[in-house]
Amino acid sequence: MPTAALDAARPDVESDAHAAAVRAAVGERLAAGTFEVPLLPQVASQVSIMAGTADADAARLSALIHRDPVLAGHVLRIANSPAYMPRMPIVSLQQAVARLGLQVVAEIAFAASLQSGVFRVPGYESVLKQLWRHALASGAFAKEIARTRRSNVESAFLCGLLHAVGRPAMLQLVTDAAKALRLTLPPARVFTLLDDGHQRVGTIVAARWQLPRPVAAAIAHYADYRQASAFQHEIMVTFLADRLATHLTVADAFDDETVRDHAVFADLNLYPDDVTALLAKKESVARTVDALMV
C-alpha cells in the first residue's frame, strides 16, 4: 500500500482501537455494577407520584414545585407559551394547574426537572439538546397515539419521554471511560457506542429510578416490540412515537410515505385516517417541544 494511503488509513485504525477499548471498559463497568446513575431529581419523582394519586390538588402540586425556584420559573414560562395558548397570562403555579390541568403541569414539571437536573456532559451540550428534543417529541407523539387508541395518556407520555433515557446515560458513561483511559473518540465513534448499548443502560436507569413497569418495559423493548412478553401495547405506542419523533427532529430521516410503511400501524389497529391525523400533529408537537426545551 502506498505511504499516503497508509497515512490516510491510520486514523481509522486508531479510532477503531480506541472505540474497542472504551467499549470494553464500559462493559466492565456495567458488569461490575460500578456505573453511577444520576439521581432522579426529587421534584420530578414527587411530582410524578403526586399526579397519580387520587387526593392530588393544585395547592399541593404548586407548593412542591415552589421548592425549586428555577423549576417554578420554567413551569410558568412554559405554561404561558404559544404551545399551551392561555387565554390570559398565568401568574401563579396554582393558576397554571387550574387552567391546564394537574397532569399537564406535572408533565411540564417532570420534563423540565429532568432536563435541567440530570445529565451534564461537557463538550456534548449540542448532542444532549438533540437527544432531549427527540425525547420530548416522542413523549408528545405518544400522548397523541394514546388518545387515538383511547389508552392511558399519562403512561404513554412517560414511556415516550424516557424510552431512550439510556442514550444520555450512555454518553456520560462513554465519555467517563474514555477520559479514564486518556483516549479521544471522534463524534461518529461516540454515537456508534451510544447505539450499541443504550437500551441496556436504560434498563439500569429504570431500575435505579424505580420507574413504573410499563416505562421500564418500553425502555427495554421499544426497538423490538414483538419480543416483549408484557405491556406490548405501551411498547408499540412507544415504538411508533419514536418513529414519528425521528421524522420530526431528524432532517431527511424518512418522508411521510416511509413513515406510513410499517407494520406497527396495523399492529395498533390504526387506520389510514388515523395515520394521516397523527402526521398532521407535527406542527403542534413541534410547538410543544419548543416550549418544553429548558
C-alpha beads as a LAMMPS data file, in Angstrom:
LAMMPS data file: protein, C-alpha beads

294 atoms
293 bonds

1 atom types
1 bond types

-500.0 500.0 xlo xhi
-500.0 500.0 ylo yhi
-500.0 500.0 zlo zhi

Masses

1 110.0

Atoms # bond

1 1 1 0.000 0.000 0.000
2 1 1 1.425 3.477 -0.871
3 1 1 2.611 5.632 2.056
4 1 1 -0.142 8.224 1.508
5 1 1 -2.802 5.517 1.683
6 1 1 -1.252 4.127 4.859
7 1 1 -1.298 7.583 6.448
8 1 1 -4.953 8.005 5.491
9 1 1 -5.891 4.630 6.969
10 1 1 -4.121 5.095 10.321
11 1 1 -6.728 7.433 11.906
12 1 1 -9.496 4.889 11.284
13 1 1 -7.423 2.054 12.675
14 1 1 -6.543 4.144 15.714
15 1 1 -10.121 5.276 16.348
16 1 1 -11.337 1.689 15.921
17 1 1 -8.845 0.578 18.570
18 1 1 -9.833 3.421 20.903
19 1 1 -13.523 2.645 20.451
20 1 1 -12.902 -1.036 21.186
21 1 1 -11.011 -0.124 24.364
22 1 1 -13.777 2.197 25.547
23 1 1 -16.447 -0.391 24.694
24 1 1 -14.583 -2.967 26.798
25 1 1 -14.208 -0.517 29.695
26 1 1 -17.920 0.333 29.538
27 1 1 -18.794 -3.357 29.538
28 1 1 -16.598 -3.938 32.591
29 1 1 -18.258 -1.088 34.484
30 1 1 -21.716 -2.374 33.664
31 1 1 -20.817 -5.954 34.605
32 1 1 -19.247 -4.824 37.876
33 1 1 -22.171 -2.563 38.723
34 1 1 -19.890 0.451 39.097
35 1 1 -21.888 2.608 36.702
36 1 1 -23.221 5.557 38.693
37 1 1 -26.725 6.545 37.658
38 1 1 -27.554 10.196 38.366
39 1 1 -30.323 10.597 40.926
40 1 1 -33.788 11.350 39.590
41 1 1 -34.458 14.923 40.741
42 1 1 -36.569 14.895 43.887
43 1 1 -39.176 17.236 42.449
44 1 1 -39.553 15.087 39.319
45 1 1 -40.014 11.957 41.408
46 1 1 -42.510 13.535 43.810
47 1 1 -44.457 15.310 41.066
48 1 1 -44.847 12.011 39.230
49 1 1 -46.106 10.256 42.365
50 1 1 -48.421 13.098 43.384
51 1 1 -50.028 13.452 39.961
52 1 1 -51.046 9.811 40.102
53 1 1 -52.730 9.960 43.494
54 1 1 -56.440 10.433 43.990
55 1 1 -56.020 13.260 46.511
56 1 1 -53.573 15.365 44.477
57 1 1 -54.583 19.027 44.234
58 1 1 -53.321 22.276 42.746
59 1 1 -52.158 23.742 46.062
60 1 1 -50.029 20.719 46.963
61 1 1 -48.523 20.459 43.492
62 1 1 -47.695 24.171 43.300
63 1 1 -46.148 24.067 46.783
64 1 1 -43.954 21.161 45.712
65 1 1 -42.741 22.909 42.562
66 1 1 -42.131 26.126 44.529
67 1 1 -39.358 24.338 46.427
68 1 1 -37.219 24.781 43.307
69 1 1 -37.448 28.460 42.217
70 1 1 -35.708 27.812 38.896
71 1 1 -38.102 24.984 38.072
72 1 1 -41.071 27.127 39.122
73 1 1 -39.925 29.804 36.659
74 1 1 -39.616 27.225 33.886
75 1 1 -43.121 25.894 34.539
76 1 1 -44.694 29.365 34.416
77 1 1 -42.779 30.271 31.252
78 1 1 -43.880 27.066 29.533
79 1 1 -47.498 27.426 30.723
80 1 1 -47.621 30.889 29.114
81 1 1 -46.071 29.743 25.818
82 1 1 -47.983 29.582 22.491
83 1 1 -47.985 25.791 22.749
84 1 1 -50.484 25.959 25.616
85 1 1 -52.283 29.105 24.407
86 1 1 -53.594 30.505 27.721
87 1 1 -56.464 32.947 27.216
88 1 1 -54.969 35.236 29.881
89 1 1 -51.474 35.356 31.391
90 1 1 -50.872 32.691 34.029
91 1 1 -49.209 34.309 37.038
92 1 1 -49.090 31.504 39.624
93 1 1 -48.465 27.788 39.705
94 1 1 -51.865 27.126 41.288
95 1 1 -53.472 29.068 38.435
96 1 1 -51.443 27.038 35.929
97 1 1 -52.810 23.806 37.393
98 1 1 -56.357 25.176 37.377
99 1 1 -56.089 26.291 33.720
100 1 1 -54.028 23.470 32.188
101 1 1 -54.894 20.588 34.473
102 1 1 -52.936 18.736 37.106
103 1 1 -51.488 16.146 34.740
104 1 1 -50.248 18.662 32.147
105 1 1 -48.460 20.754 34.775
106 1 1 -47.000 17.577 36.289
107 1 1 -45.667 16.613 32.842
108 1 1 -44.163 20.075 32.343
109 1 1 -42.502 19.965 35.764
110 1 1 -41.227 16.421 35.265
111 1 1 -39.716 17.176 31.854
112 1 1 -38.178 20.496 32.941
113 1 1 -36.721 18.986 36.116
114 1 1 -35.259 16.053 34.213
115 1 1 -33.618 18.234 31.574
116 1 1 -32.087 20.721 33.948
117 1 1 -31.032 18.397 36.741
118 1 1 -29.769 15.044 35.439
119 1 1 -27.217 14.662 32.661
120 1 1 -24.332 17.090 32.145
121 1 1 -21.593 16.029 29.692
122 1 1 -19.165 18.900 28.962
123 1 1 -18.418 19.240 25.283
124 1 1 -21.571 17.385 24.235
125 1 1 -24.191 20.016 25.012
126 1 1 -25.493 20.080 21.427
127 1 1 -25.801 16.285 21.410
128 1 1 -27.758 16.305 24.670
129 1 1 -30.016 19.037 23.314
130 1 1 -30.852 16.907 20.283
131 1 1 -31.456 13.851 22.478
132 1 1 -33.890 15.829 24.638
133 1 1 -35.697 17.248 21.609
134 1 1 -36.244 13.704 20.399
135 1 1 -37.364 12.575 23.871
136 1 1 -39.857 15.417 24.210
137 1 1 -41.215 14.841 20.698
138 1 1 -41.586 11.137 21.493
139 1 1 -43.500 11.954 24.676
140 1 1 -45.815 14.343 22.843
141 1 1 -46.464 11.922 19.972
142 1 1 -47.034 9.056 22.423
143 1 1 -49.822 11.100 24.041
144 1 1 -51.434 11.675 20.641
145 1 1 -51.240 7.980 19.752
146 1 1 -52.688 7.024 23.137
147 1 1 -55.577 9.460 22.645
148 1 1 -56.281 7.927 19.244
149 1 1 -56.268 4.430 20.766
150 1 1 -58.182 5.606 23.872
151 1 1 -55.451 4.272 26.136
152 1 1 -53.577 5.713 29.129
153 1 1 -52.225 9.098 28.043
154 1 1 -50.188 9.752 31.194
155 1 1 -48.335 6.440 30.988
156 1 1 -47.774 6.921 27.252
157 1 1 -46.133 10.298 27.837
158 1 1 -43.637 8.858 30.323
159 1 1 -42.891 5.888 28.060
160 1 1 -42.205 8.210 25.131
161 1 1 -40.213 10.735 27.140
162 1 1 -37.980 8.157 28.827
163 1 1 -37.741 5.356 26.243
164 1 1 -34.216 6.375 25.204
165 1 1 -33.008 7.711 28.566
166 1 1 -30.147 5.246 28.188
167 1 1 -28.640 7.444 25.466
168 1 1 -27.647 10.429 27.651
169 1 1 -26.689 7.982 30.408
170 1 1 -24.551 6.036 27.924
171 1 1 -22.996 9.279 26.692
172 1 1 -21.910 10.041 30.254
173 1 1 -20.570 6.505 30.687
174 1 1 -18.646 6.506 27.385
175 1 1 -17.034 9.889 27.980
176 1 1 -16.074 8.940 31.551
177 1 1 -14.485 5.698 30.337
178 1 1 -12.607 7.471 27.545
179 1 1 -11.327 10.074 29.983
180 1 1 -10.138 7.381 32.407
181 1 1 -8.260 5.668 29.555
182 1 1 -6.934 9.031 28.309
183 1 1 -8.373 8.354 24.880
184 1 1 -10.116 10.685 22.463
185 1 1 -13.009 9.451 20.347
186 1 1 -14.360 11.244 17.267
187 1 1 -18.104 12.003 17.453
188 1 1 -19.002 9.251 14.969
189 1 1 -17.435 6.619 17.249
190 1 1 -19.230 8.030 20.285
191 1 1 -22.589 7.823 18.506
192 1 1 -21.920 4.217 17.485
193 1 1 -21.240 3.306 21.104
194 1 1 -24.485 5.013 22.168
195 1 1 -26.432 2.963 19.640
196 1 1 -24.779 -0.252 20.788
197 1 1 -25.585 -0.035 24.481
198 1 1 -28.279 2.480 25.310
199 1 1 -31.141 0.032 25.924
200 1 1 -29.056 -1.992 28.378
201 1 1 -28.044 1.170 30.211
202 1 1 -31.629 2.408 30.074
203 1 1 -32.860 -0.678 31.923
204 1 1 -30.334 0.056 34.685
205 1 1 -31.554 3.650 34.917
206 1 1 -35.175 2.438 35.047
207 1 1 -34.388 0.097 37.932
208 1 1 -32.397 2.690 39.905
209 1 1 -35.105 5.314 39.416
210 1 1 -37.861 2.787 40.214
211 1 1 -39.782 3.803 37.123
212 1 1 -43.275 2.342 36.539
213 1 1 -43.237 -1.124 34.974
214 1 1 -44.702 -0.060 31.602
215 1 1 -41.985 2.616 31.285
216 1 1 -39.239 0.138 32.163
217 1 1 -40.642 -2.298 29.601
218 1 1 -40.750 0.403 26.921
219 1 1 -37.101 1.272 27.590
220 1 1 -36.060 -2.373 27.327
221 1 1 -38.099 -3.391 24.269
222 1 1 -39.275 -0.399 22.226
223 1 1 -36.955 -1.278 19.336
224 1 1 -38.221 -4.886 19.159
225 1 1 -41.756 -4.654 20.497
226 1 1 -42.841 -8.046 19.153
227 1 1 -40.352 -9.702 21.501
228 1 1 -41.960 -8.187 24.602
229 1 1 -43.856 -10.527 26.920
230 1 1 -45.771 -7.782 28.779
231 1 1 -47.022 -4.220 28.204
232 1 1 -46.859 -4.797 24.462
233 1 1 -49.427 -2.094 23.724
234 1 1 -47.458 0.557 25.600
235 1 1 -44.273 -0.605 23.885
236 1 1 -45.864 -0.440 20.425
237 1 1 -47.079 3.088 21.156
238 1 1 -43.530 3.994 22.209
239 1 1 -42.013 2.465 19.082
240 1 1 -44.345 4.477 16.869
241 1 1 -43.780 7.653 18.908
242 1 1 -40.027 7.201 18.475
243 1 1 -40.502 6.778 14.717
244 1 1 -42.686 9.890 14.424
245 1 1 -40.271 11.884 16.604
246 1 1 -37.383 10.905 14.339
247 1 1 -39.434 12.012 11.356
248 1 1 -39.925 15.402 13.044
249 1 1 -36.471 16.022 14.527
250 1 1 -34.030 14.400 12.095
251 1 1 -33.856 16.089 8.701
252 1 1 -34.455 13.698 5.787
253 1 1 -34.670 10.638 8.070
254 1 1 -37.638 9.499 6.006
255 1 1 -40.653 11.021 4.249
256 1 1 -44.331 10.648 5.130
257 1 1 -44.787 7.577 2.955
258 1 1 -41.824 5.837 4.551
259 1 1 -43.238 6.618 7.989
260 1 1 -46.541 5.026 6.977
261 1 1 -44.827 1.924 5.627
262 1 1 -44.510 -0.077 8.834
263 1 1 -46.444 -2.944 10.381
264 1 1 -46.793 -1.116 13.709
265 1 1 -49.827 0.790 12.394
266 1 1 -51.682 -2.449 11.706
267 1 1 -50.460 -3.918 14.996
268 1 1 -52.011 -0.934 16.798
269 1 1 -55.209 -1.180 14.723
270 1 1 -54.671 2.294 13.328
271 1 1 -56.452 3.110 10.080
272 1 1 -55.125 5.327 7.256
273 1 1 -57.182 8.272 8.523
274 1 1 -55.647 7.811 11.985
275 1 1 -52.173 7.852 10.478
276 1 1 -52.936 10.998 8.490
277 1 1 -54.222 12.681 11.659
278 1 1 -51.075 11.726 13.578
279 1 1 -48.803 13.075 10.844
280 1 1 -50.834 16.286 10.868
281 1 1 -49.835 16.760 14.530
282 1 1 -46.219 17.531 13.598
283 1 1 -46.594 21.316 13.912
284 1 1 -48.385 21.199 17.259
285 1 1 -45.839 18.681 18.596
286 1 1 -43.019 20.927 17.386
287 1 1 -44.546 23.865 19.302
288 1 1 -44.817 21.748 22.429
289 1 1 -41.204 20.612 22.111
290 1 1 -40.001 24.190 21.614
291 1 1 -41.918 25.253 24.724
292 1 1 -40.568 22.410 26.857
293 1 1 -36.908 22.855 25.924
294 1 1 -35.301 24.339 29.054

Bonds

1 1 1 2
2 1 2 3
3 1 3 4
4 1 4 5
5 1 5 6
6 1 6 7
7 1 7 8
8 1 8 9
9 1 9 10
10 1 10 11
11 1 11 12
12 1 12 13
13 1 13 14
14 1 14 15
15 1 15 16
16 1 16 17
17 1 17 18
18 1 18 19
19 1 19 20
20 1 20 21
21 1 21 22
22 1 22 23
23 1 23 24
24 1 24 25
25 1 25 26
26 1 26 27
27 1 27 28
28 1 28 29
29 1 29 30
30 1 30 31
31 1 31 32
32 1 32 33
33 1 33 34
34 1 34 35
35 1 35 36
36 1 36 37
37 1 37 38
38 1 38 39
39 1 39 40
40 1 40 41
41 1 41 42
42 1 42 43
43 1 43 44
44 1 44 45
45 1 45 46
46 1 46 47
47 1 47 48
48 1 48 49
49 1 49 50
50 1 50 51
51 1 51 52
52 1 52 53
53 1 53 54
54 1 54 55
55 1 55 56
56 1 56 57
57 1 57 58
58 1 58 59
59 1 59 60
60 1 60 61
61 1 61 62
62 1 62 63
63 1 63 64
64 1 64 65
65 1 65 66
66 1 66 67
67 1 67 68
68 1 68 69
69 1 69 70
70 1 70 71
71 1 71 72
72 1 72 73
73 1 73 74
74 1 74 75
75 1 75 76
76 1 76 77
77 1 77 78
78 1 78 79
79 1 79 80
80 1 80 81
81 1 81 82
82 1 82 83
83 1 83 84
84 1 84 85
85 1 85 86
86 1 86 87
87 1 87 88
88 1 88 89
89 1 89 90
90 1 90 91
91 1 91 92
92 1 92 93
93 1 93 94
94 1 94 95
95 1 95 96
96 1 96 97
97 1 97 98
98 1 98 99
99 1 99 100
100 1 100 101
101 1 101 102
102 1 102 103
103 1 103 104
104 1 104 105
105 1 105 106
106 1 106 107
107 1 107 108
108 1 108 109
109 1 109 110
110 1 110 111
111 1 111 112
112 1 112 113
113 1 113 114
114 1 114 115
115 1 115 116
116 1 116 117
117 1 117 118
118 1 118 119
119 1 119 120
120 1 120 121
121 1 121 122
122 1 122 123
123 1 123 124
124 1 124 125
125 1 125 126
126 1 126 127
127 1 127 128
128 1 128 129
129 1 129 130
130 1 130 131
131 1 131 132
132 1 132 133
133 1 133 134
134 1 134 135
135 1 135 136
136 1 136 137
137 1 137 138
138 1 138 139
139 1 139 140
140 1 140 141
141 1 141 142
142 1 142 143
143 1 143 144
144 1 144 145
145 1 145 146
146 1 146 147
147 1 147 148
148 1 148 149
149 1 149 150
150 1 150 151
151 1 151 152
152 1 152 153
153 1 153 154
154 1 154 155
155 1 155 156
156 1 156 157
157 1 157 158
158 1 158 159
159 1 159 160
160 1 160 161
161 1 161 162
162 1 162 163
163 1 163 164
164 1 164 165
165 1 165 166
166 1 166 167
167 1 167 168
168 1 168 169
169 1 169 170
170 1 170 171
171 1 171 172
172 1 172 173
173 1 173 174
174 1 174 175
175 1 175 176
176 1 176 177
177 1 177 178
178 1 178 179
179 1 179 180
180 1 180 181
181 1 181 182
182 1 182 183
183 1 183 184
184 1 184 185
185 1 185 186
186 1 186 187
187 1 187 188
188 1 188 189
189 1 189 190
190 1 190 191
191 1 191 192
192 1 192 193
193 1 193 194
194 1 194 195
195 1 195 196
196 1 196 197
197 1 197 198
198 1 198 199
199 1 199 200
200 1 200 201
201 1 201 202
202 1 202 203
203 1 203 204
204 1 204 205
205 1 205 206
206 1 206 207
207 1 207 208
208 1 208 209
209 1 209 210
210 1 210 211
211 1 211 212
212 1 212 213
213 1 213 214
214 1 214 215
215 1 215 216
216 1 216 217
217 1 217 218
218 1 218 219
219 1 219 220
220 1 220 221
221 1 221 222
222 1 222 223
223 1 223 224
224 1 224 225
225 1 225 226
226 1 226 227
227 1 227 228
228 1 228 229
229 1 229 230
230 1 230 231
231 1 231 232
232 1 232 233
233 1 233 234
234 1 234 235
235 1 235 236
236 1 236 237
237 1 237 238
238 1 238 239
239 1 239 240
240 1 240 241
241 1 241 242
242 1 242 243
243 1 243 244
244 1 244 245
245 1 245 246
246 1 246 247
247 1 247 248
248 1 248 249
249 1 249 250
250 1 250 251
251 1 251 252
252 1 252 253
253 1 253 254
254 1 254 255
255 1 255 256
256 1 256 257
257 1 257 258
258 1 258 259
259 1 259 260
260 1 260 261
261 1 261 262
262 1 262 263
263 1 263 264
264 1 264 265
265 1 265 266
266 1 266 267
267 1 267 268
268 1 268 269
269 1 269 270
270 1 270 271
271 1 271 272
272 1 272 273
273 1 273 274
274 1 274 275
275 1 275 276
276 1 276 277
277 1 277 278
278 1 278 279
279 1 279 280
280 1 280 281
281 1 281 282
282 1 282 283
283 1 283 284
284 1 284 285
285 1 285 286
286 1 286 287
287 1 287 288
288 1 288 289
289 1 289 290
290 1 290 291
291 1 291 292
292 1 292 293
293 1 293 294
